[in-house]
Amino acid sequence: MLSVVRRVVIVTFPDAQVLDVTGPAEVFSVAGRLGVDPEYEVVVASPAGGPVATTSGIELSSRALRSVRGEVDTLVVAGGTGTRAAVRDRSLVEGVRRLAARARRVASVCTGAFVLAEAGLLDGRRATTHWASADALARRHPSVAVDPRPIFVRDGRVWTSAGVTAGMDLALALVADDHGAEVARSVARWLVLYLQRPGGQAQFSAHLDGRLARRGPLQDLQAWMAEHLDADLGVAALARRAAMSERHFARRFRVETGRTPADHVEALRTEAACRLLEATDEPIEVVARRCGFGTVETMYRAFRRRHGTTPARHRAFFAASA
């Protein structure tokens, strides 16, 4: 008897980002080489077919969208700077809509979310994209609930991810959905991925999430905050250390970093807690205290806001991924 396969169609277009295509393709390919059953058949398709140039100059061979017949298990749309032209290509948008209608699930990598949205596939759904394009997606498609923070988002049968390497995280999650978490972890180990990241993890660290202050005193204060998370980091204490009035400090900090002092402190503490939960077996109460949360309940609320999970679940996930 012939083995059943799951057909994965990855849609590309001129000036797509090569890793948005090859990253997920390699994840599915490795899963097949590790013996998953049913295995995956990856098809790369484009509006016209033939060689398609990516932003890096590498050309990808592809089939024409209209030539893709039969069942489609998973439809993935790549992103890249070429998305601006892709959303105006009616043959591409209609081709994606047509394939999505018969696919079990639909996904996008990076700005591929714009193509899904143009095809009406994100209406009324929560979705993400590369952080630099999230505002533009929200403005262009107000019916889409755009969340710029997560690495990937699942809303029913539609999955969307952040940029570049997040497409591999998304593909690992799809493999886990099909074959279980242990298989996905085996694929991640084979690909020498540092960690299989959960979808709720932020797209970048707390230090990158906010801007570095422009002035020396506040830059020094930001560095001190990161090294003294268990200290009093309330506005009054920080203002005293910066030799400013509370009102002036709060205003300058927000102007120079793009976030409030409280938001910056919570981001630093949550990120530090993540590292401790991943790398140590210290009790959660100790982690909360070391990171300055004071109580487990305070840390729990911060994790819910920033990662959509709990400290215990975060630790369990990364312990299993080791």
N, C-alpha and C positions, 0 to 999 in steps of 0.2 A: 504494500500500500504506500502511495506517495505521501510524504510528510506534508502536513499543512504548514504554511508560512504566514507570518503577519507582514503584510506589505506596508512599508513606510515610504511615503512620497514626500521628498523634501523639495520645496519650490524655491528656485533661485531666479535671478534676473541680473542684467548688467549692473555692475558696481555694487553687488551684494558683498558682505564681508565673508571671506572664505571660511573662517572658523565657525560662522553661524551654520554653515552647511556641513563641513567636514567634521566638526566636533560631535554633533549628534550622530552623524553617520558612523563615526568610529565607535561610539558607545554601543550602538545597535549591532555593529559588526563584531565587536569583541564579545558581546553577549552570545552571539551565534557560535563563535569559536569556542566559547566555554561550554557549549552544549545545551543551551536552553531549547525547550521544545514546547510549542512551536518556535522555530527560529525566525529571524527577521530577514526580509528582502528589502533592501534599500534602493529606491529609484529616485534619481535627481531629475527634476523636470523644470522647464522654463517655457515662457510663452511661445518661442519659435523653435526651440530645440537647438541642438548643435553646441559648439563651444560658447561658453559665456565667461566674459572677463570679470574678475572680482576686483575689489579696491586695491588689493596687493599686487595686481598684475597677473596673478595665477589664473589660468583658464580652466574651467570645469566643463566636462562633457555632460550633456543633458538630453533628455527626451522632450519632445513637444508635449505641452500639457494636454492638448486634444488627443494625443495618442495613448494616454493612460486609460486603459479600459479595466473593467472588472472591479473586484472588491478592493477597497482601501481601508486598511486598519487604522493608520495614523497619518494625518496630514500635517506637515511642519512647514511653516513659511519663514524663510530667512530674513534678516534685516541688513542694514548697511546704508551708505549714503544714496545708493540707487533707489531707495524707497520713495524718494520724492517723485521720481518719474514713474515708478512702478504703480503708485496709486492712481495715476492718470491713464494707465494702460488697461483699457477695458477688457482686452482678451485675457490679461492676467487676472484681473479682479473677478471676471466671470468664470474663468477656469478654476480659481480657488473656491468660489461659491459652489460650482458644480461638483467638484471633488469632495468638498466638505459635506455636501448633502448625503453622500453615501459612505462617509468615513465614520468609524466608531468614535474617534476623538480627533480634535483639531488643536494645533499648537502653533505658537510663534516664538521666534527668538529675536530679542532686541526690537528694532523698529519694524520688524515683520508684523507687529501688532497693528500698525497703520493699515496694512493690507487687509488683515482680518476685519478691522473696523470698517474699512471702505466697502467690504463685502457684506456688512451688516451682521457679522458673526459675533460681535462683542456688545451689541445693543442690550442694555439692561444688565450687563455683567460686570464683575470686578476684574480688573486686568492690570498688568504692569508692563513696563518697557524700560529701555535704558533711562537712567535717571535724568540725563540731559535732554531727553525728548518727552518726558512725562507731561510737562505743562502744555506742550504743543498738541499732544494727543488728546488731552482733556479739552482744549479749546476747539479743536477740529471736530471732536466727537463728544459733545456734552452728555450723550446718553450712556457713555461708558464711565464706570466708576474707577478712575485711574488711581492706583496706589503706587507711588514711585519708590517705595522702600524695599519691598521683598525681592529676593532673588528670582522666585517664580510664584505664580498664583494659579490655583485650580478653581474654576467655577463650573461645576457640572462636567461636561465633556470637553470643555475648552480650557486649555492651559496656555499661559503666556509667561515669558521670562524676561529678565533683564538682559544686558548686553554681553556679547562675546562669550567668555567662558561659562556664563550662567546657562548657556544653551546646553552645555554638557551636564550641568546639575539637573536641568529639566529632563534631559534624556535619561539620566540615571533614575529619576523619579518615575518616569514612564516605565522603565524596565522593572523597577520595584513594584509598580502597580500591576504589572503582568505576571511577574515571576517571584516576587517576594524580596524583602530587604536584603537577605543574605546574598542573593544572586547579584543585586545591584552593588553591594559592597565588594564582591569579588571582581566585578567589572572595574570599579574604582581603583582597587588595588592593582589590577593588571595595567591600567592606564597611568599608574603612579600619580593619581590625584591625591593631593594632600589630605583632604577630607571630603566626604560626601556631605554637602551642606544642605540643611533643611530649607524649604522654601521661605519660611518666615525670617531667615537671617537677613540682616540689612545688607544692602548692596556694597557698602564700604564702611570703613571703621569710623569711630566717633571723631577722630582727628581729621579725617578727610570729609566727613559729613558737614562739619562747620568750617568756616574760614579761620586762618591764622590771623590774629589781631595785627593791625598795621603798626602799632606803636610798641616800643620796647617794653614799657611797664606791663601792659596787658599781655604781651607775648610771654614775658617771664612768669606772669601770674598763671597763664594757661599751663605752662610746663609744671609749675608748682602744684597746681590742682591735680594733674594726672599722677603726681608722685605722692600725694597726700589725700587719698580718697576717703580715709577714715577720719579726717579732720572736719572741723566745722566749715562747710562750704556754702553757708547761707549768704545772702546778699550783704548783710551787715558785716560779717566777718571778712568777706572778700573785698568789700569797699574799704575797710580799714587797712587791709594789707596793700591795696592799691593807692592808699592815701587820697581817696576821693569820698565825696558824699555818696550816700546810698543811691540817691536819685541820679546823680551824674554818672556814677559807675554803671548802673543798670542800663542807662541810655547809651553810653559809649560802648559797652560790651556788645550790645545788640547791633549797633551801627557797624562795628568793626568785624564782628564774627558772623552776623546774620542769624543769631539765635539768642535767646535769653540765657542768663547765667544758670538758672534752674534747669533748663533743657540741656545745656552743655554738661552740667554736673551729672544729670541722670544718664546721659549717653556714655560718659566716661565710666561711671560706676557699673552700668549694665555690661559694657564691653569687658571690663576687668572681671566681672562676675562670670561671664561666659568663659573666659580663659581659665579661671580657677575650676569651674565645673567640668571643663573638658580635660584638664591636665592633672587634677588632684582628686582624692577621695575625701576631702574635708567635708564635714557635715554642712548642710545648706545654711544652718544657723551661723556657722563660723564664716562662711563665704559672705553672707549678708553683712556681718559685722565688719569683716576686713575691708569690704568695699564701701563702707560708709552708709549702708542702707538702714542700719539700726535694727530693723525687724525683718523677718521673712516675709511678712505681709506687704511691706513697702517694696521689697525686691520683686515679689510676685506681681504686683500691679505694674511695675516698670517693665517686666518681661512681657506681660500681656500687651502693653501699649506698643512696645518696640519690636517684639518678635512674634506676637500672636501665639505664644506658648508659655509654659511654666518652667521655672528653674529645674525641677525634677525631670521633666520631659526632655529638656535640653541636654541634661547630663546623660540620661538614658540613651538618647539618640547617638551622642558622640562616643559613649562607652561601647555601644554596639558596633560603631564604625571603625573602632580601633583594630 
